Amino acid sequence: MKVFLTGGTGFVGKGLLEKLAADGHEVVCLVRPSSQEKWGKQHQATTNIRAAAGDLFDPDSLTRAMEDCDAVIHLVGIIRESKQKGSTFSRIHVEGTRNVLQAAAKADIRRFVHMSALGARANATSGYHQSKYEAEQLVQNSGIPYVIFRPSVIFGPGDEFVNMLADLVRMPVTPVIGDGSYLLQPVARKTVADVFVQALSQESAVGRIFETGGPQPVSYGSILDAIGEAIGKRNVRKIHIPLGLMKPVINLMEGFPFFPITNTQLTMLLEGNACSDTESLYHVFDTPKIPFLQGIKEYLR
């Protein structure tokens, strides 16, 4: 199958690109013109992958890149806005998805596999989840056969989330916002790659939305303990910082790219990110359930 892929240069996209190539798919990867030469050198040995210079907001480039493609996998997303650069949740998630869908319709794409996010819903508290929900609505109303995935936090080699927390765990005392009891359901990048690629041909998945998480929910505090075990630190000493003390700091600092958390991310963290339906994903798709601790031990040191 010939697949058009957006977001192939990102953390999730790299894992998905490897899986697509390994399974024998021909992949056209959307790459910014400024990055095309570097990307080409990295993948020159892989004959069934090629770059297509373009941009989410250049409709002509999308139309050219999708020529003769059978399916689209749309991964592009941001977790942090940069309004000065025009990078907002609404622009990237909603307008960008609309442009990709319009090009897909012109190209007679037969399957659209879309990356949403766990927590996407109407009237969501965070702008991130609200924009993801609006993008889902566009996909569902496009007339193109679709599969939508809503992943929780994704972990794997080179991730930001686990590696950032590992740096905190290595400190003498690890800061925790609030009581740390809020739940997440981390899912391995390998699992995400497996289900996205299978969705290209799995007819029973068409027209459905899948919550995409690991085998079970894990509290934030337990995630820190698991990371400690993976790096050989048996006792992770935690200092709990009241929410009332953190909010003013985040309000002051979130505009700086180096600061690790924004108000949007804080909101999403505290409301939790666990699946209401864990089994449907593993029933429809053939992929192993990878526990969080087992997965991170493969790359954390």
Buried (B, 14 or more C-beta within 10 A) or exposed (E): BBBBBBBBBBBBBBBBBBBBBEBEBBBBBBBBEEEBEEBEEEBEEEEBBBBBBBBBEBBEBBBBBBEEBBBBBBBBBBEBBEEEEEEBBBBBBBBBBBBBBBBBBEBEBBBBBBBBBBBBEEEBBBBBBBBBBBBBEBBBEBEBBBBBBBBBBBBBBEBEBBBEBBEBBEEEEBEBBBEBEBBBBBBBBBBBBBBBBBBBEBEEBEEBBBBBBBBEBBBBBBBBBBBBBBBEBEEBEBEEEEEEEBEEEBEEEBEEEEEBBBBBBBBBBEBBBBBEEBEBBBEBBEBEBBBBBBBBBEBBE
